[in-house]
C-alpha cells in the first residue's frame, strides 16, 4: 500500500473500502450470473445472447479485478469468502431458473440497471475526493451502461422476431 495514495483520498478510507467490497461482491455475482446464463439459455436468438453473455461475464470479471486492486491500494482486503457476497451485495443474484432467452435477458437488464445506480452513487460520493477511484468507477459505469444497452437491443430483436 502506498501511503501517499491513501493520503490523497479526501474521505473516510475505511468506509470507501467497505463500499468497494460491496461492489466487488456485485461484480462476482454478476460474473457468475452471466457465465451460468450463457450455459443454460434457450430459445430463439440464443447464439447471439450466449455471445453477449460471455463477453459481459469477461468484463464483469475485469471490473472485479479493478475493484480488488483498488481495495488493496487503499490498504484494505478484498472480501475473502464467496459466501459473504450475498451479505454484501447491492444488486443480489438472479439464478436463471427459467432459461428462456427473454427471462435471462430481463434478469441481466435488471442487474445492469442496479449496477448503474450503485456506481452512480459511488461516483458522486468520491468525485473531488478520490480521483483514482473516480476514474475506475467511470470506466466501469461506462461499460455497465453499454451492457444494459446491448441487452435491451437483444430483447428488442427477440420481441421483433416473436411478432412475426
C-alpha positions, 0 to 999 in steps of 0.5 A: 500500500502506498501511503501517499495514495491513501493520503490523497483520498479526501474521505473516510478510507475505511468506509470507501473500502467497505463500499468497494467490497460491496461492489466487488461482491456485485461484480462476482455475482454478476460474473457468475450470473452471466457465465451460468446464463450463457450455459443454460439459455434457450430459445430463439436468438440464443447464439447471439445472447450466449455471445453477449453473455460471455463477453459481459461475464469477461468484463464483469470479471475485469471490473472485479479485478479493478475493484480488488486492486483498488481495495488493496491500494487503499490498504484494505482486503478484498472480501475473502469468502464467496459466501459473504457476497450475498451479505454484501451485495447491492444488486443480489443474484438472479439464478436463471431458473427459467432459461428462456432467452427473454427471462435471462435477458430481463434478469441481466437488464435488471442487474445492469440497471442496479449496477448503474445506480450503485456506481452512480452513487459511488461516483458522486460520493468520491468525485473531488475526493478520490480521483483514482477511484473516480476514474475506475468507477467511470470506466466501469459505469461506462461499460455497465451502461453499454451492457444494459444497452446491448441487452435491451437491443437483444430483447428488442430483436427477440420481441421483433422476431416473436411478432412475426 
